[in-house]
Amino acid sequence: MGIFPGIILIFLRVKFATAAVIHQKSATVSHEMSGLNWKPFVYGGLASIVAEFGTFPVDLTKTRLQVQGQSIDVRFKEIKYRGMFHALFRIYKEEGVLALYSGIAPALLRQASYGTIKIGIYQSLKGLFVERLEDETLLINMICGVVSGVISSTIANPTDVLKIRMQAQGSLFQGSMIGSFIDIYQQEGTRGLWRGVVPTAQRAAIVVGVELPVYDITKKHLILSGVMGDTILTHFVSSFTCGLAGALASNPVDVVRTRMMNQRAIVGHVDLYKGTLDGILKMWKHEGFFALYKGFWPNWLRLGPWNIIFFITYEQLKRLQI
């Protein structure tokens, strides 16, 4: 074999070997990015659905407590319920056990969309800033939480509107889920489906911007300090803490959001609240400061168990070898 054919042969071998390595690395990166992209979305949605179904009756009592006692809307002027447990028993006695799950269909649909997008975007955004657990900071996590909360809640708002109305009206609510969506659109237009979207996005920004970072930071310090390992107990403590923080931060906005979503668009009718700040000020003026924390106990008792069920389910799903 001559010199030039030998050189050409060596060149071709090196070229094919390099191409094979590049292809292998590309396939590996593509596989890792694929896993990084889809798992938080799917696992987040599944865990959200499980948590929603398990805590829905408590959420329903929160809605009933928040809409009652309004001095402006005569439909809900009467104070029927004295607290969460009284509401649970009275709803069960007067409307039946199925009434405790009134609005469950749009609620699960909401979590399938809202929960999926929320966790997927949050984890994806975090991945752009940090790669290791110890590199996470509260500020970065809060920014990622706020952005993911606003985007996901805005997209899922129509399902939230229907859920609130079905919960508030209970057995008086008529029609199927799809039919109700169509009815809202025909009577109130697109704005009806996105009624209350601003306070909803504000609440989501507060809740997600508080809950997810508090969970991650609490879990991080418990693990890195050596107090606990990456166990179910750690997930329980972290989720309980973030549920309390989220309830305290979000309740005033949540009350305004619930009332805005429950009000219907009627010709010649003036909306109760023009916005979140207007709603908070009017409630404080007409009903007192503590009206802003109506439904707090069921709100916390729901957010606490909801987050516990969600995060424990989510952490277990993450361990699946897929």
N, C-alpha and C positions, 0 to 999 in steps of 0.2 A: 504494500500500500504506500502511495506517495505521501509527501508532506501535506499538500493541499487537500486531497481527499480525507486525510486523517484529521486535519483541522476542521473541515466541514462536518465530519462525523461527530467530533467532540462538541462543536457548536450546536448541532441539532440535538444532541443528547441533553446538553445544558438547557437549551430552550424548552424542550419538552418537559424536563424535570421541573424547571421554574414555573412553567404553565400549570403543571399538576399541583405544585405547592400553593400557587395563587388560587387555583380553583378550590382546593381543599379548605384554605383559610376563608375564602369567600363564602363557601357553603356553611362553614362553622359559624361565621359572623351572622349570616342570614338566618341560620337556625336559632342562634341566641337572641337576635333581635326579634324574631318571630315569637319566641317564648316570652320575651320581655314585653311585647306589645299586647298579646291577646289574653294572657293569664289574669292580670289584674282586672280587666274588663269583665271577663266571664265569672271569675271567682267573686268579684265584688257584687255582681248582679245576683248570683245564686245566694250568697250570704245575706244580702239585703232582703230577698224574698222570704227566706226562712225567719229572719228577725221580725219582719213586718207582720207575718201571719201569727207569730207567737205573742205579739204585744198589741194587736189591733184593738181589742175591747177597751184597753186603757186609753188609747188614742181617741177613741170615740167619746169617752166620758170627758176628756180634755176639751174636745170641740164643743160638746153640749154646755159645759161650764163656761166656756169663753163667749159663746153667743148669747147667753141669757143675761137678763138685767139691763138691756140697752134702753136708754131713755129716748132714743131717736127712732129706732125701728120697733114699731108696736108689736110686730109678730113675735118678738123675743123679749118683750118687756117683763114678763113674769119670771120670777126666780123659782124654778121648779126643783133644783138640786142643791143640797147643802154641802156636798163634797163628793169626792170621787166614789167612795163606797156606796153612798146613798144613791148616786146616779146609776151605778152598776145595778143595784138591786131594783131600783124603780123602773129602769128601762127593761130589765128582765121580766119584772112583774107585769108591766103595762103593755109591753110590745113583743115580748117573747125573746127567746135566746138568740134567734137569728138576727134580731135587731142589733145585737152587740157586734155583728159583723156586717152591718149596713155600710156599703161603700168599699167592701174588701176587694172587689174586682178591679176598680180603677186604682186602688191602693197598690195592689200587686203589680199592675201594669206600670204604675209610676216607678216602683222600685226596680222593675226590670229595665227601665230606661234610665231613671235618675241615678240609681245605685250603680249601675254598670258604667255609665259615663263618669260619674263622680270619682269612683275609686280608680278607674282606668287612667283618667287625666291626671289625677293627683300623683299616682305612682310613676307615671311617665314623665311628668314635670320634675319630680324629685330626681329621677334618673339622669336628667340633664345637668343637675347641679352637683350631686354627690353620688359616689359609688359604694361607699362603705357606711355602715351604721354609725360609727364613731364620728363621721364627718358631718352628720346632720346637725342643723341648728334650728332653734325655734323660729327665727325670722324666715328662713327659707321655707320651712314647712308651712308656716302661716300664709305666705304668699301663694304657694302651690294650692293650699286648701281654699283660699278665697277665690282664686281663679276657677278651680274645678267646681266649686259650689255654685258660682254664678252661672257658668255655662250649662251645667247639668240641670239645674232647677228651672232655668228659662226654657229649655227644650221640653221638659216634662210638665210644664205648668198646666196644660189642659186637663191632664189626669188628676192633678191636685184640686182643681176647681170642682170637678165632678165628685171627687171623694168627699170634700168638705160639705157640699150641698146634700149628698146622700146621708152623711153622718148627722148633720144638723136637723134634717127633716125626718129621718128615720123611716117609719112605716108609711108616712104620708107621701114619701117620694115614689113616683110612678115611672115605669118605663125601664127598658134595658140599658146597658151601658152604651152600646153603639147608638141606640136611638136617642139617648140623653145627650150625647155629644152633638148629634145632628140637630136636636131641639135647641140646644144652647146656641149653636152657630146660626140657625135660622132666625131665632128671636133676638139675639144680641150681637150677632156678627163675630168676626174674628176677635174683636176686642173682648167679647164675652169669654172666649176660651183662654185668653191671656189676661183675664181680670185678676188684679192683685199681683201681677208678675214682678212689679218693682219691690214691694215688701217681701215677696217670696224669695227673690234673688238676694235681697238684703239679709233676710233671715238665713238663707243658705250660706251666704258669705260669712256670717257670724258663726253659725253652727259648725260648718265644715272647717272654717278658718280657726276654730277653737278646738273642736273635738279631735280631729285627725292629728294635728300637731301635738296636743296634750297627750294623746295615746302614744304616739311615736317617741316623744321625749321621755315620758314616764317609763315606758318599756326600755328605752335605751339606758337610762340611769340605773334602773333596777338590775339590768343584765351586766353592764360594765362595772358597776360597783361591787358585784359579786354577791349582792343580797339574795338575788334569785337567778335562776337560769331561764332559758327560753322555754318556759313551761306554761301549762294552762292556767296555773295560779297567777303567773305574771300577767298573762293576757286578761285575766279576770280583774285584777287590781287596776291595771292601766285603763281598761274599758269603763270600770265603775267611776274612776276619777274623771275621765273625759266626758262622761254622761252628765255628771253634776256640773262641770264647768260650762258645758253647752247649754244646759237648761237655764242657768243663772244669766247667761249672756243673751240668750235669744228670746226669752218669754215675752217681753213687751212688744217686740216686733211680731211675734207669733200671734198674739191676740189681735193686733190690727190686721194682719194678713188674713186670719180666719174670718173676721167680720167683713172685710172687703170682698173676699171670695164668695161669701154667702149672700151678699146683696145682689138683687137682680136689676137689670137695666129696664126701667119702665118709663114710658113717654111722660115727660113733665116731672119726672122724679129727680131730685137732687141727690147725688151720691153722699153717703154718710161721711166718708173721709176722702179728701183729695189726694192724700199721700200718707206715708208712714209718719212723718213728723206731725202733720195735721191730725192724724188719728190719735197719736200718743197725747198731744196737747188737749184734744177734745175729751178723751177718756179721763185724763187727769182732772180736767175742769168739772165734768159732769158726774163722774163716778168715784173720783178720788185716786190717789197714787197707787193703792194696792189693787185697783182694777187692772193695772198693767201686768200684775202677776196672778190674774185669774187663771185657774187651771194649772198652776205651777206644780203642785204635787203630782197630779197624773202626768204632767209633762215630764217631770224628772223621773217618776216611777216608770214611765215608758222609755225615756231616753237611756236610763240606767240599764234595765234588762235588755233593751233593743241593742245597745252597744255591746253588752256582754255576749249576747247570742251572736251578733254579727261578727265581732272580732274573733271569738273562739272558733266559729264556723270558718271564717276567712283564713285564719292561721292554719287550721287543719287541712283546708283545701290546698293551701300553698305547699304542703308537704307531700301531696300526691306526686308520684313519679310519672309525669306525663311529658 
